[in-house]
Amino acid sequence: VTNATLTFTNWNTQLRSTNVLLQNAGRFTLPAPFTTNAMSNRISVACVTFTMETGSVVNADSKGFARDHGPGRGAISFGGQWEGGGGHGGRGGDGPNGAGGNAYDSTNAPWLPGSGGASCYAPNNWFGGHGGGAIRIAASGAVTLYGLLSADGGNSANASGGGAGGSIWISCGAFAGSSNGLVRARGGTCTNAGSDPSGGGGAGGRIALTYGSVSGNQ
């Protein structure tokens, strides 16, 4: 993919190829987060070699479970404020009134999206952050990273909860790259513009890497 965007839709959609190369701002991404508890979209690649050059992006930020959804969704206090953050790799942060969501998913083979933070519907519609999406890269040969793989959870507004980070699972025969490459699945924060207490932050996601050998400038 060269200077173009490929959007993955549906959970079972998979890109299968001998060699996958992202270069010159090439980008993989997902559509909007899903609003039910059934997984809807993920980025899934099966190949021999997978290479991301500098400036390329695999982006699943805020593309997992929507706010108020997911197995680790933050708790809503219904009528109160300061709700809980979404859970995933850990427990979501507690708000003063709403508890953070629970942790879930596999540590060694994570495959689930992050859960959404709880929204504060009274007295204002302050919406929680969406969870990060799921990224799966399976390469029988080398995975070489100089770009960005990201499955961050979304930030929330004021008294609502942040979304949890998603999942990134990479398995390969050899892993290579440099410090230019970055893999992340951060939880979202509460962007509180006032002086009141904020909602809970989203938990971090889960990242797993299995490989036969490592090379390059890590």
C-alpha positions as CSV (number, residue, x, y, z in Angstrom):
1,V,0.0,0.0,0.0
2,T,1.6,3.2,-1.2
3,N,0.2,6.6,-0.2
4,A,-3.3,5.1,0.1
5,T,-5.7,3.8,2.8
6,L,-7.1,0.3,3.1
7,T,-10.1,0.0,5.4
8,F,-10.9,-3.4,6.9
9,T,-14.6,-4.2,7.4
10,N,-16.2,-7.2,9.1
11,W,-14.6,-9.3,11.8
12,N,-13.6,-12.3,9.5
13,T,-12.1,-10.2,6.7
14,Q,-8.4,-11.0,6.3
15,L,-5.7,-9.7,4.0
16,R,-3.7,-12.7,2.7
17,S,-0.6,-12.1,0.7
18,T,3.0,-13.3,0.2
19,N,4.5,-9.9,1.0
20,V,2.8,-6.9,2.5
21,L,4.5,-3.5,2.3
22,L,3.2,-0.2,3.7
23,Q,5.2,2.8,2.4
24,N,4.9,6.5,1.6
25,A,2.2,7.1,4.1
26,G,0.4,3.8,3.4
27,R,-2.3,3.2,5.9
28,F,-4.5,0.3,7.3
29,T,-7.5,1.4,9.4
30,L,-11.0,0.4,10.5
31,P,-14.5,2.0,10.2
32,A,-16.4,3.5,13.1
33,P,-16.6,1.7,16.5
34,F,-19.4,-0.8,16.9
35,T,-22.3,-0.1,19.2
36,T,-23.3,-3.7,20.1
37,N,-21.4,-6.3,22.1
38,A,-20.7,-8.4,19.0
39,M,-17.3,-7.8,17.5
40,S,-17.7,-6.1,14.1
41,N,-14.4,-5.1,12.6
42,R,-10.7,-5.8,13.0
43,I,-7.4,-5.6,11.1
44,S,-6.2,-9.1,10.2
45,V,-3.2,-9.9,8.0
46,A,-1.7,-13.3,7.1
47,C,1.4,-13.2,5.0
48,V,5.0,-14.3,4.7
49,T,6.7,-10.9,5.2
50,F,5.1,-7.8,6.6
51,T,7.1,-4.5,6.3
52,M,6.1,-1.0,7.5
53,E,8.4,1.8,6.3
54,T,8.8,5.1,8.1
55,G,5.6,7.2,7.9
56,S,3.2,4.2,7.4
57,V,0.4,3.6,9.9
58,V,-1.8,0.7,11.1
59,N,-4.4,2.6,13.0
60,A,-7.2,1.2,15.1
61,D,-7.5,4.1,17.6
62,S,-11.1,4.4,19.0
63,K,-12.3,1.7,16.5
64,G,-13.2,-1.0,19.0
65,F,-16.3,-1.2,21.3
66,A,-18.1,2.1,21.4
67,R,-18.6,4.1,24.6
68,D,-20.9,2.3,27.0
69,H,-20.3,-1.1,25.3
70,G,-18.0,-4.1,25.6
71,P,-17.3,-6.8,28.2
72,G,-15.2,-4.3,30.3
73,R,-17.4,-1.2,29.8
74,G,-17.3,1.4,32.5
75,A,-20.1,1.5,35.0
76,I,-22.8,4.2,34.6
77,S,-24.4,5.5,37.8
78,F,-27.5,6.7,36.0
79,G,-28.2,10.2,37.4
80,G,-24.8,10.7,38.9
81,Q,-21.6,12.0,37.3
82,W,-17.9,11.1,37.1
83,E,-18.3,7.7,35.5
84,G,-15.9,4.8,35.1
85,G,-13.3,4.1,32.4
86,G,-13.3,1.1,30.2
87,G,-11.3,-2.0,31.1
88,H,-9.2,-4.4,28.9
89,G,-5.6,-5.1,29.7
90,G,-6.3,-3.9,33.3
91,R,-9.2,-2.6,35.2
92,G,-10.5,0.8,34.1
93,G,-10.2,3.8,36.3
94,D,-12.9,4.5,38.8
95,G,-14.9,7.7,38.7
96,P,-16.2,9.1,42.0
97,N,-19.6,7.6,41.2
98,G,-19.0,4.9,38.5
99,A,-16.6,2.0,38.8
100,G,-14.1,1.2,36.1
101,G,-14.7,-1.8,33.9
102,N,-13.1,-5.2,34.5
103,A,-10.0,-6.6,32.7
104,Y,-10.4,-9.4,30.2
105,D,-8.8,-11.1,27.1
106,S,-5.7,-13.3,26.8
107,T,-2.2,-12.0,27.8
108,N,-0.3,-14.1,25.3
109,A,-2.8,-14.1,22.4
110,P,-4.9,-11.0,22.7
111,W,-7.6,-10.7,20.1
112,L,-10.5,-8.6,21.5
113,P,-11.1,-4.8,21.1
114,G,-11.0,-2.4,24.1
115,S,-14.2,-1.5,25.9
116,G,-15.8,1.9,26.0
117,G,-15.9,4.3,28.9
118,A,-19.1,5.2,30.6
119,S,-21.0,8.3,29.5
120,C,-22.4,10.9,31.9
121,Y,-26.0,11.6,30.7
122,A,-27.1,13.8,33.6
123,P,-27.1,16.7,33.9
124,N,-25.1,16.9,30.6
125,N,-24.5,14.6,27.7
126,W,-20.8,14.1,28.2
127,F,-19.8,11.0,26.3
128,G,-17.3,8.4,27.2
129,G,-14.4,7.4,25.0
130,H,-14.5,4.5,22.5
131,G,-12.3,1.5,23.0
132,G,-9.3,0.8,20.7
133,G,-9.7,-1.8,18.0
134,A,-8.0,-5.2,17.3
135,I,-4.9,-5.7,15.1
136,R,-3.6,-9.2,14.2
137,I,-0.5,-9.7,12.1
138,A,0.6,-13.3,11.4
139,A,3.7,-13.7,9.3
140,S,5.6,-16.9,8.7
141,G,8.7,-14.9,7.8
142,A,9.9,-11.5,8.9
143,V,7.9,-8.6,10.4
144,T,9.9,-5.3,10.0
145,L,8.6,-2.2,11.7
146,Y,9.6,1.4,11.0
147,G,6.1,2.7,11.2
148,L,3.3,3.0,13.8
149,L,0.9,0.3,15.0
150,S,-1.7,1.9,17.2
151,A,-4.9,0.7,19.0
152,D,-5.4,3.5,21.6
153,G,-8.6,4.1,23.4
154,G,-10.4,7.4,23.0
155,N,-10.5,10.3,25.4
156,S,-13.7,11.2,27.2
157,A,-15.4,14.5,27.9
158,N,-15.6,16.0,31.4
159,A,-17.2,13.6,33.9
160,S,-17.3,10.6,31.6
161,G,-14.9,7.6,31.4
162,G,-12.0,7.1,28.9
163,G,-12.0,4.2,26.5
164,A,-9.6,1.2,27.0
165,G,-6.8,0.4,24.6
166,G,-7.4,-2.4,22.1
167,S,-5.2,-5.4,21.2
168,I,-2.2,-5.9,19.0
169,W,-1.0,-9.5,18.4
170,I,2.0,-10.1,16.2
171,S,3.4,-13.5,15.5
172,C,6.4,-14.0,13.1
173,G,9.4,-16.0,12.3
174,A,11.7,-13.0,12.7
175,F,11.2,-9.6,14.1
176,A,13.1,-6.6,13.0
177,G,13.0,-2.8,12.9
178,S,14.3,0.2,14.7
179,S,13.4,2.9,17.3
180,N,11.4,4.6,14.5
181,G,8.8,1.8,14.9
182,L,6.2,2.1,17.6
183,V,3.5,-0.3,18.9
184,R,1.0,1.0,21.4
185,A,-2.4,0.4,22.9
186,R,-2.9,3.2,25.4
187,G,-6.1,3.9,27.4
188,G,-8.0,7.2,26.9
189,T,-8.0,9.9,29.5
190,C,-10.7,12.2,30.8
191,T,-10.5,15.7,29.2
192,N,-12.0,17.6,32.1
193,A,-12.2,21.3,31.3
194,G,-13.6,22.4,34.6
195,S,-12.6,22.2,38.3
196,D,-14.9,19.3,39.2
197,P,-13.5,15.7,39.6
198,S,-13.0,13.9,36.3
199,G,-14.3,10.5,35.2
200,G,-12.0,7.4,35.3
201,G,-9.3,6.8,32.7
202,G,-9.4,3.9,30.3
203,A,-7.2,0.9,30.9
204,G,-4.3,0.1,28.7
205,G,-4.8,-2.5,26.0
206,R,-2.9,-5.8,25.4
207,I,0.1,-6.3,23.2
208,A,1.7,-9.7,22.4
209,L,4.7,-10.5,20.2
210,T,5.9,-14.0,19.5
211,Y,8.9,-14.5,17.2
212,G,11.7,-17.0,16.4
213,S,14.5,-14.5,16.2
214,V,15.2,-10.8,16.5
215,S,17.4,-8.6,14.3
216,G,18.0,-5.0,13.4
217,N,18.5,-1.9,15.6
218,Q,15.9,-2.3,18.4
